[in-house]
Amino acid sequence: MVRCTFCQPIRNGLWVLLLLLGQGLAALPLAAAEEKADQRQFADVKTRQRQAVGKVCAAKLEAIQIAFQGEQPPTSTQLKQLVEQLRSLTDSSCSASYEKSQVYNLLGYSYYSLEQYARAIDSYLLMVAEPGVDERQKTATRYTIAQLYFMLENYAQAARQLELWQAEASVASPDGRALLAQAYYHLKRKGEALKLISAVIAEAETGGKLPKEGWWSLQRVLYYEQQDYRQVVAILKQLVTHYPRTSYWQQLGGLYGQLERRGDQLAVTDLLRLQRQLNSERQWLSLAYLYLGAEVPFRAARVLEQGMESGEVQASAKNLDTLGTAWLQARETRRALPALQRAANLSDSGAIAARLASAYLDADDNGAAVREARNALRKGGLSRPSLTQLTLGAALVNLQCYREAEPVFKEAAADQKTRKTAEQWLRYVSGEGARREKLIESGADLPGCRLG
C-alpha cells in the first residue's frame, strides 16, 4: 500500500463525541495550532448540533463513547461489537437525518480503526450524503475520505473528494491542496499538479513560512519529468539547505553532471566524500574521474587509494590501471609502478603491461621495462604493438644489448607510423654495436649486454 505523503491523522470520527458531549478525547492528539483551528471551526456548532440529537440517540451514543474514552483503545473484538451497535441505531434510536450523520461518522472512524478502509469510506460517504449533516463537518469529512482513497490508491476518487472539499471549504489548507496536487500527479495530470504545488510553495514563501519537504519533493519530480533541470537544481538547493539528506546531495551532483557543470559536480561529490557519504564504487570512481577531467590527477589518485582502503572500490585490473595512470599524470612515477604492476598481473590483455613497460623505462628500470614489454607483446590486445616494440628496443639499448635490440626495431619499422623513429634507432644500434665489437676485439674492457 502506497503511503500518502501529505495525509494527516484521520480523526473526524471522534468529533461526534466532542459535538454531542463537549468533552475532549486523548486518543488522537492534535498539534496546538491545528487544535485551535478546529476549535474555531466548530465553535458555534456544539450547542446547535447537541440540540438536534434526541435524548434516546444521545444516550446510546454516550454509552458508545465510554469505549473510546478508556485508557486503552478498544480492541478489535470491542470495535466489531461497537460497529454492530452503531449499525442498529439508524433504524431505531437515531433515525433523524442529523442523528444518522453522527452515527455514520462514528461508524467510519470505527471501520478505520479496524483497518477496513473501504467500509470506512462507505460510512463517511453516507454521512456527507445526509441532508441534515453539519456543513462544516461535512467539508472536514471529505478531506478524511480523500485520505482513505489515497490509502487504497484510488487517486481519481481522492482527487474528486479533494476538489469538493476545496470548493466547500472557506479556506483550503495548503496541506490539502498539496495532497490534491499529488493526486493529480498520480492521475498523469502533471500540468495541473505543477501549477497547484507551485502556488502552495509560493504562498508559503510569501508568508515567510518554510515550505514542507514533501511539497518541494513533488515539485522537484514534476520539473525533472519535464527535463527542466535548472529548476530541479534550484529546488535541490533549497532541500539540502532546509532538509539536508545525502540523497539530495547525490541528486544535486547528478544534475550538475547532466548540465555539464563539472566544477559544481566535483564540489558536491567531494563534499559527500568528506562527509563519509560515498557508499558505492560508482560514486568513488565518479569522483576520481571528475578530478582527472579537471586535470587534478594527484587528487584522483588519492581518492582511488582511499576508496580501495575503505573497501568500497575493488582492486580490479581496471581500477588499479586507472590509479596507476593517475599517478603517472601527476608525475609520480614511483607511486604509479606498484599499482600498474598489480593491474598488469591481473589482466589478460597486454595493454596495461605496455603502459607499465613505458613507466619502468621512464624510471630507468630497464630490466623491468624489457620484461613487461615482452609480456605485453606476448599477451597481445595492443592497438599499436610497434610503440611497445620501441619501448622494448630502447630498454635493450640502455642495457647495451644492441644486437638483441636490432630485430625489435626492424619489427617496429614495419608500422608506417613508427617507421621513421625505428629506422633511426636501427642506424644507431647497428653502428654502435659494430663500434663496440671492434673496440672489444682491440682489447677494450667494455661491459656487454647487461640483460639478466
Contacts in CASP RR format, 6 or more apart in sequence:
PFRMAT RR
TARGET T0000
AUTHOR 0000-0000-0000
METHOD contacts of the structure
MODEL  1
MVRCTFCQPIRNGLWVLLLLLGQGLAALPLAAAEEKADQRQFADVKTRQR
QAVGKVCAAKLEAIQIAFQGEQPPTSTQLKQLVEQLRSLTDSSCSASYEK
SQVYNLLGYSYYSLEQYARAIDSYLLMVAEPGVDERQKTATRYTIAQLYF
MLENYAQAARQLELWQAEASVASPDGRALLAQAYYHLKRKGEALKLISAV
IAEAETGGKLPKEGWWSLQRVLYYEQQDYRQVVAILKQLVTHYPRTSYWQ
QLGGLYGQLERRGDQLAVTDLLRLQRQLNSERQWLSLAYLYLGAEVPFRA
ARVLEQGMESGEVQASAKNLDTLGTAWLQARETRRALPALQRAANLSDSG
AIAARLASAYLDADDNGAAVREARNALRKGGLSRPSLTQLTLGAALVNLQ
CYREAEPVFKEAAADQKTRKTAEQWLRYVSGEGARREKLIESGADLPGCR
LG
1 151 0 8 1.000
1 152 0 8 1.000
1 153 0 8 1.000
2 150 0 8 1.000
2 151 0 8 1.000
2 153 0 8 1.000
4 147 0 8 1.000
4 150 0 8 1.000
4 151 0 8 1.000
4 179 0 8 1.000
4 182 0 8 1.000
5 179 0 8 1.000
5 182 0 8 1.000
5 214 0 8 1.000
5 217 0 8 1.000
5 218 0 8 1.000
6 175 0 8 1.000
6 176 0 8 1.000
6 178 0 8 1.000
6 179 0 8 1.000
6 182 0 8 1.000
6 212 0 8 1.000
6 214 0 8 1.000
7 147 0 8 1.000
7 150 0 8 1.000
7 151 0 8 1.000
7 179 0 8 1.000
8 34 0 8 1.000
8 147 0 8 1.000
8 175 0 8 1.000
9 28 0 8 1.000
10 109 0 8 1.000
10 112 0 8 1.000
10 144 0 8 1.000
10 147 0 8 1.000
10 148 0 8 1.000
11 28 0 8 1.000
11 30 0 8 1.000
11 109 0 8 1.000
12 105 0 8 1.000
12 109 0 8 1.000
12 124 0 8 1.000
12 137 0 8 1.000
12 140 0 8 1.000
12 141 0 8 1.000
12 144 0 8 1.000
13 105 0 8 1.000
13 106 0 8 1.000
13 108 0 8 1.000
13 109 0 8 1.000
13 112 0 8 1.000
14 25 0 8 1.000
14 27 0 8 1.000
14 28 0 8 1.000
14 68 0 8 1.000
14 109 0 8 1.000
15 42 0 8 1.000
15 105 0 8 1.000
15 137 0 8 1.000
15 140 0 8 1.000
16 61 0 8 1.000
16 102 0 8 1.000
16 105 0 8 1.000
16 106 0 8 1.000
17 23 0 8 1.000
17 24 0 8 1.000
17 25 0 8 1.000
17 61 0 8 1.000
17 65 0 8 1.000
17 68 0 8 1.000
17 69 0 8 1.000
17 106 0 8 1.000
18 24 0 8 1.000
18 25 0 8 1.000
18 42 0 8 1.000
18 46 0 8 1.000
19 42 0 8 1.000
19 45 0 8 1.000
19 46 0 8 1.000
19 49 0 8 1.000
19 50 0 8 1.000
19 102 0 8 1.000
19 134 0 8 1.000
19 137 0 8 1.000
20 49 0 8 1.000
20 50 0 8 1.000
20 53 0 8 1.000
20 58 0 8 1.000
20 61 0 8 1.000
20 62 0 8 1.000
20 65 0 8 1.000
20 102 0 8 1.000
21 50 0 8 1.000
21 62 0 8 1.000
21 65 0 8 1.000
22 46 0 8 1.000
22 50 0 8 1.000
23 69 0 8 1.000
25 68 0 8 1.000
25 69 0 8 1.000
27 68 0 8 1.000
27 73 0 8 1.000
30 38 0 8 1.000
41 136 0 8 1.000
41 140 0 8 1.000
42 136 0 8 1.000
42 137 0 8 1.000
45 134 0 8 1.000
45 136 0 8 1.000
45 137 0 8 1.000
49 98 0 8 1.000
49 102 0 8 1.000
49 134 0 8 1.000
50 58 0 8 1.000
52 96 0 8 1.000
52 98 0 8 1.000
52 99 0 8 1.000
53 61 0 8 1.000
53 94 0 8 1.000
53 98 0 8 1.000
53 99 0 8 1.000
53 102 0 8 1.000
54 96 0 8 1.000
54 99 0 8 1.000
56 93 0 8 1.000
56 94 0 8 1.000
57 89 0 8 1.000
57 93 0 8 1.000
57 94 0 8 1.000
57 96 0 8 1.000
57 99 0 8 1.000
57 102 0 8 1.000
57 103 0 8 1.000
59 93 0 8 1.000
60 85 0 8 1.000
60 89 0 8 1.000
60 93 0 8 1.000
60 94 0 8 1.000
61 89 0 8 1.000
61 94 0 8 1.000
61 102 0 8 1.000
61 103 0 8 1.000
61 106 0 8 1.000
64 82 0 8 1.000
64 85 0 8 1.000
64 86 0 8 1.000
64 106 0 8 1.000
67 74 0 8 1.000
67 78 0 8 1.000
67 82 0 8 1.000
68 74 0 8 1.000
73 113 0 8 1.000
74 82 0 8 1.000
74 113 0 8 1.000
76 114 0 8 1.000
79 110 0 8 1.000
79 113 0 8 1.000
79 114 0 8 1.000
80 114 0 8 1.000
82 110 0 8 1.000
83 107 0 8 1.000
83 110 0 8 1.000
83 111 0 8 1.000
83 114 0 8 1.000
86 103 0 8 1.000
86 106 0 8 1.000
86 107 0 8 1.000
86 110 0 8 1.000
87 107 0 8 1.000
89 99 0 8 1.000
89 103 0 8 1.000
90 99 0 8 1.000
90 100 0 8 1.000
90 103 0 8 1.000
90 104 0 8 1.000
94 100 0 8 1.000
94 102 0 8 1.000
94 103 0 8 1.000
97 130 0 8 1.000
97 131 0 8 1.000
97 132 0 8 1.000
97 133 0 8 1.000
98 130 0 8 1.000
98 132 0 8 1.000
98 133 0 8 1.000
98 134 0 8 1.000
100 126 0 8 1.000
100 127 0 8 1.000
100 130 0 8 1.000
101 127 0 8 1.000
101 128 0 8 1.000
101 130 0 8 1.000
101 132 0 8 1.000
101 133 0 8 1.000
101 134 0 8 1.000
101 137 0 8 1.000
102 127 0 8 1.000
104 123 0 8 1.000
104 124 0 8 1.000
104 126 0 8 1.000
104 127 0 8 1.000
104 130 0 8 1.000
105 123 0 8 1.000
105 124 0 8 1.000
105 127 0 8 1.000
105 137 0 8 1.000
105 141 0 8 1.000
107 123 0 8 1.000
108 119 0 8 1.000
108 120 0 8 1.000
108 123 0 8 1.000
108 124 0 8 1.000
108 127 0 8 1.000
109 120 0 8 1.000
111 117 0 8 1.000
111 119 0 8 1.000
111 120 0 8 1.000
111 123 0 8 1.000
112 120 0 8 1.000
112 148 0 8 1.000
117 148 0 8 1.000
117 151 0 8 1.000
117 152 0 8 1.000
118 152 0 8 1.000
120 148 0 8 1.000
121 145 0 8 1.000
121 148 0 8 1.000
121 149 0 8 1.000
121 152 0 8 1.000
124 141 0 8 1.000
124 144 0 8 1.000
124 145 0 8 1.000
124 148 0 8 1.000
125 145 0 8 1.000
127 133 0 8 1.000
127 138 0 8 1.000
127 141 0 8 1.000
128 138 0 8 1.000
128 141 0 8 1.000
128 142 0 8 1.000
128 145 0 8 1.000
135 168 0 8 1.000
138 168 0 8 1.000
139 165 0 8 1.000
139 168 0 8 1.000
139 169 0 8 1.000
142 161 0 8 1.000
142 162 0 8 1.000
142 164 0 8 1.000
142 165 0 8 1.000
142 168 0 8 1.000
143 161 0 8 1.000
143 162 0 8 1.000
143 165 0 8 1.000
143 176 0 8 1.000
145 161 0 8 1.000
146 157 0 8 1.000
146 158 0 8 1.000
146 159 0 8 1.000
146 161 0 8 1.000
146 162 0 8 1.000
146 165 0 8 1.000
146 179 0 8 1.000
146 180 0 8 1.000
146 183 0 8 1.000
147 158 0 8 1.000
147 179 0 8 1.000
149 155 0 8 1.000
149 157 0 8 1.000
149 158 0 8 1.000
149 161 0 8 1.000
150 158 0 8 1.000
150 179 0 8 1.000
150 182 0 8 1.000
150 183 0 8 1.000
153 186 0 8 1.000
155 183 0 8 1.000
155 186 0 8 1.000
155 187 0 8 1.000
156 187 0 8 1.000
158 179 0 8 1.000
158 183 0 8 1.000
159 180 0 8 1.000
159 183 0 8 1.000
159 184 0 8 1.000
159 187 0 8 1.000
162 176 0 8 1.000
162 179 0 8 1.000
162 180 0 8 1.000
162 183 0 8 1.000
163 180 0 8 1.000
165 172 0 8 1.000
165 176 0 8 1.000
166 172 0 8 1.000
166 176 0 8 1.000
166 177 0 8 1.000
166 180 0 8 1.000
174 200 0 8 1.000
174 203 0 8 1.000
174 204 0 8 1.000
174 215 0 8 1.000
175 212 0 8 1.000
177 196 0 8 1.000
177 199 0 8 1.000
177 200 0 8 1.000
178 196 0 8 1.000
178 197 0 8 1.000
178 200 0 8 1.000
178 212 0 8 1.000
178 214 0 8 1.000
178 215 0 8 1.000
178 218 0 8 1.000
180 196 0 8 1.000
181 192 0 8 1.000
181 193 0 8 1.000
181 194 0 8 1.000
181 196 0 8 1.000
181 197 0 8 1.000
181 200 0 8 1.000
181 218 0 8 1.000
182 193 0 8 1.000
182 218 0 8 1.000
184 190 0 8 1.000
184 191 0 8 1.000
184 192 0 8 1.000
184 193 0 8 1.000
184 196 0 8 1.000
185 193 0 8 1.000
185 218 0 8 1.000
185 221 0 8 1.000
185 222 0 8 1.000
190 222 0 8 1.000
190 225 0 8 1.000
190 226 0 8 1.000
191 222 0 8 1.000
193 218 0 8 1.000
193 222 0 8 1.000
194 219 0 8 1.000
194 222 0 8 1.000
194 223 0 8 1.000
194 226 0 8 1.000
197 215 0 8 1.000
197 218 0 8 1.000
197 219 0 8 1.000
197 222 0 8 1.000
198 219 0 8 1.000
200 211 0 8 1.000
200 215 0 8 1.000
201 211 0 8 1.000
201 215 0 8 1.000
201 216 0 8 1.000
201 219 0 8 1.000
204 210 0 8 1.000
204 211 0 8 1.000
204 212 0 8 1.000
204 215 0 8 1.000
205 211 0 8 1.000
210 242 0 8 1.000
211 238 0 8 1.000
213 239 0 8 1.000
213 242 0 8 1.000
213 243 0 8 1.000
216 235 0 8 1.000
216 238 0 8 1.000
216 239 0 8 1.000
216 243 0 8 1.000
217 239 0 8 1.000
219 235 0 8 1.000
220 232 0 8 1.000
220 235 0 8 1.000
220 236 0 8 1.000
220 239 0 8 1.000
223 229 0 8 1.000
223 231 0 8 1.000
223 232 0 8 1.000
223 235 0 8 1.000
224 232 0 8 1.000
229 255 0 8 1.000
229 258 0 8 1.000
229 259 0 8 1.000
230 259 0 8 1.000
232 251 0 8 1.000
232 255 0 8 1.000
233 252 0 8 1.000
233 255 0 8 1.000
233 256 0 8 1.000
233 259 0 8 1.000
236 248 0 8 1.000
236 251 0 8 1.000
236 252 0 8 1.000
236 255 0 8 1.000
237 252 0 8 1.000
239 245 0 8 1.000
239 248 0 8 1.000
240 248 0 8 1.000
240 249 0 8 1.000
240 252 0 8 1.000
246 272 0 8 1.000
246 275 0 8 1.000
246 277 0 8 1.000
249 268 0 8 1.000
249 271 0 8 1.000
249 272 0 8 1.000
249 277 0 8 1.000
250 272 0 8 1.000
250 277 0 8 1.000
250 283 0 8 1.000
252 268 0 8 1.000
253 264 0 8 1.000
253 265 0 8 1.000
253 268 0 8 1.000
253 269 0 8 1.000
254 265 0 8 1.000
256 262 0 8 1.000
256 263 0 8 1.000
256 264 0 8 1.000
256 265 0 8 1.000
256 268 0 8 1.000
257 265 0 8 1.000
262 290 0 8 1.000
262 293 0 8 1.000
262 294 0 8 1.000
263 290 0 8 1.000
263 294 0 8 1.000
265 290 0 8 1.000
266 287 0 8 1.000
266 290 0 8 1.000
266 291 0 8 1.000
266 294 0 8 1.000
269 278 0 8 1.000
269 283 0 8 1.000
269 286 0 8 1.000
269 287 0 8 1.000
269 290 0 8 1.000
270 287 0 8 1.000
272 278 0 8 1.000
272 283 0 8 1.000
273 284 0 8 1.000
273 287 0 8 1.000
273 303 0 8 1.000
273 306 0 8 1.000
278 284 0 8 1.000
278 287 0 8 1.000
278 307 0 8 1.000
278 312 0 8 1.000
279 312 0 8 1.000
280 312 0 8 1.000
281 312 0 8 1.000
281 313 0 8 1.000
281 314 0 8 1.000
284 303 0 8 1.000
284 304 0 8 1.000
284 306 0 8 1.000
284 307 0 8 1.000
284 312 0 8 1.000
284 313 0 8 1.000
285 304 0 8 1.000
285 313 0 8 1.000
285 319 0 8 1.000
285 322 0 8 1.000
287 303 0 8 1.000
288 300 0 8 1.000
288 301 0 8 1.000
288 303 0 8 1.000
288 304 0 8 1.000
288 322 0 8 1.000
288 326 0 8 1.000
289 300 0 8 1.000
291 297 0 8 1.000
291 299 0 8 1.000
291 300 0 8 1.000
291 303 0 8 1.000
291 326 0 8 1.000
292 300 0 8 1.000
292 326 0 8 1.000
292 329 0 8 1.000
297 326 0 8 1.000
297 327 0 8 1.000
297 328 0 8 1.000
297 329 0 8 1.000
297 330 0 8 1.000
298 326 0 8 1.000
298 330 0 8 1.000
298 332 0 8 1.000
300 326 0 8 1.000
301 323 0 8 1.000
301 324 0 8 1.000
301 326 0 8 1.000
301 327 0 8 1.000
301 330 0 8 1.000
301 332 0 8 1.000
301 335 0 8 1.000
304 313 0 8 1.000
304 319 0 8 1.000
304 322 0 8 1.000
304 323 0 8 1.000
304 326 0 8 1.000
305 323 0 8 1.000
307 313 0 8 1.000
308 314 0 8 1.000
308 315 0 8 1.000
308 319 0 8 1.000
308 323 0 8 1.000
313 319 0 8 1.000
315 342 0 8 1.000
316 346 0 8 1.000
317 343 0 8 1.000
317 344 0 8 1.000
317 346 0 8 1.000
317 347 0 8 1.000
317 352 0 8 1.000
318 343 0 8 1.000
320 339 0 8 1.000
320 340 0 8 1.000
320 342 0 8 1.000
320 343 0 8 1.000
320 346 0 8 1.000
321 339 0 8 1.000
321 340 0 8 1.000
321 343 0 8 1.000
321 347 0 8 1.000
321 352 0 8 1.000
321 355 0 8 1.000
323 339 0 8 1.000
323 343 0 8 1.000
324 335 0 8 1.000
324 336 0 8 1.000
324 339 0 8 1.000
324 340 0 8 1.000
324 343 0 8 1.000
325 336 0 8 1.000
325 340 0 8 1.000
325 355 0 8 1.000
326 336 0 8 1.000
327 333 0 8 1.000
327 335 0 8 1.000
327 336 0 8 1.000
327 339 0 8 1.000
328 336 0 8 1.000
328 340 0 8 1.000
328 355 0 8 1.000
328 359 0 8 1.000
333 359 0 8 1.000
333 362 0 8 1.000
333 363 0 8 1.000
334 363 0 8 1.000
336 359 0 8 1.000
337 356 0 8 1.000
337 359 0 8 1.000
337 360 0 8 1.000
337 363 0 8 1.000
340 352 0 8 1.000
340 355 0 8 1.000
340 356 0 8 1.000
340 359 0 8 1.000
341 356 0 8 1.000
343 352 0 8 1.000
343 356 0 8 1.000
344 350 0 8 1.000
344 352 0 8 1.000
344 353 0 8 1.000
344 356 0 8 1.000
344 372 0 8 1.000
344 375 0 8 1.000
347 353 0 8 1.000
347 379 0 8 1.000
348 379 0 8 1.000
349 379 0 8 1.000
349 380 0 8 1.000
349 381 0 8 1.000
350 375 0 8 1.000
350 376 0 8 1.000
350 377 0 8 1.000
350 379 0 8 1.000
350 380 0 8 1.000
350 381 0 8 1.000
350 382 0 8 1.000
351 376 0 8 1.000
351 381 0 8 1.000
351 382 0 8 1.000
351 383 0 8 1.000
353 372 0 8 1.000
353 373 0 8 1.000
353 375 0 8 1.000
353 376 0 8 1.000
353 379 0 8 1.000
354 372 0 8 1.000
354 373 0 8 1.000
354 376 0 8 1.000
354 382 0 8 1.000
354 387 0 8 1.000
354 388 0 8 1.000
354 391 0 8 1.000
356 372 0 8 1.000
356 376 0 8 1.000
357 368 0 8 1.000
357 369 0 8 1.000
357 370 0 8 1.000
357 371 0 8 1.000
357 372 0 8 1.000
357 373 0 8 1.000
357 375 0 8 1.000
357 376 0 8 1.000
357 388 0 8 1.000
357 391 0 8 1.000
357 392 0 8 1.000
357 395 0 8 1.000
358 369 0 8 1.000
358 391 0 8 1.000
360 366 0 8 1.000
360 367 0 8 1.000
360 368 0 8 1.000
360 369 0 8 1.000
360 372 0 8 1.000
360 395 0 8 1.000
361 369 0 8 1.000
361 391 0 8 1.000
361 394 0 8 1.000
361 395 0 8 1.000
361 398 0 8 1.000
364 398 0 8 1.000
366 395 0 8 1.000
366 396 0 8 1.000
366 398 0 8 1.000
366 399 0 8 1.000
367 395 0 8 1.000
367 399 0 8 1.000
367 451 0 8 1.000
367 452 0 8 1.000
369 391 0 8 1.000
369 392 0 8 1.000
369 394 0 8 1.000
369 395 0 8 1.000
370 392 0 8 1.000
370 395 0 8 1.000
370 396 0 8 1.000
370 399 0 8 1.000
370 451 0 8 1.000
373 388 0 8 1.000
373 389 0 8 1.000
373 391 0 8 1.000
373 392 0 8 1.000
373 393 0 8 1.000
373 395 0 8 1.000
374 392 0 8 1.000
376 382 0 8 1.000
376 388 0 8 1.000
377 385 0 8 1.000
377 388 0 8 1.000
377 389 0 8 1.000
377 392 0 8 1.000
382 388 0 8 1.000
384 415 0 8 1.000
384 417 0 8 1.000
384 418 0 8 1.000
385 415 0 8 1.000
386 411 0 8 1.000
386 412 0 8 1.000
386 414 0 8 1.000
386 415 0 8 1.000
386 417 0 8 1.000
386 418 0 8 1.000
386 422 0 8 1.000
387 418 0 8 1.000
389 408 0 8 1.000
389 409 0 8 1.000
389 411 0 8 1.000
389 412 0 8 1.000
389 418 0 8 1.000
389 422 0 8 1.000
390 409 0 8 1.000
390 412 0 8 1.000
390 418 0 8 1.000
390 421 0 8 1.000
390 422 0 8 1.000
390 425 0 8 1.000
392 405 0 8 1.000
392 408 0 8 1.000
393 405 0 8 1.000
393 408 0 8 1.000
393 409 0 8 1.000
393 412 0 8 1.000
393 425 0 8 1.000
394 405 0 8 1.000
394 425 0 8 1.000
396 402 0 8 1.000
396 404 0 8 1.000
396 405 0 8 1.000
396 408 0 8 1.000
396 449 0 8 1.000
396 451 0 8 1.000
397 405 0 8 1.000
397 425 0 8 1.000
397 428 0 8 1.000
397 429 0 8 1.000
399 449 0 8 1.000
399 450 0 8 1.000
399 451 0 8 1.000
400 436 0 8 1.000
400 447 0 8 1.000
400 448 0 8 1.000
400 449 0 8 1.000
400 450 0 8 1.000
401 449 0 8 1.000
401 450 0 8 1.000
401 451 0 8 1.000
402 429 0 8 1.000
402 430 0 8 1.000
402 432 0 8 1.000
402 433 0 8 1.000
402 436 0 8 1.000
402 449 0 8 1.000
403 429 0 8 1.000
403 433 0 8 1.000
403 449 0 8 1.000
404 449 0 8 1.000
404 451 0 8 1.000
405 425 0 8 1.000
405 429 0 8 1.000
406 426 0 8 1.000
406 429 0 8 1.000
406 430 0 8 1.000
409 422 0 8 1.000
409 423 0 8 1.000
409 425 0 8 1.000
409 426 0 8 1.000
409 429 0 8 1.000
410 422 0 8 1.000
410 426 0 8 1.000
412 418 0 8 1.000
412 419 0 8 1.000
412 421 0 8 1.000
412 422 0 8 1.000
412 425 0 8 1.000
413 419 0 8 1.000
413 422 0 8 1.000
413 423 0 8 1.000
413 426 0 8 1.000
415 422 0 8 1.000
436 446 0 8 1.000
436 448 0 8 1.000
439 446 0 8 1.000
440 446 0 8 1.000
END
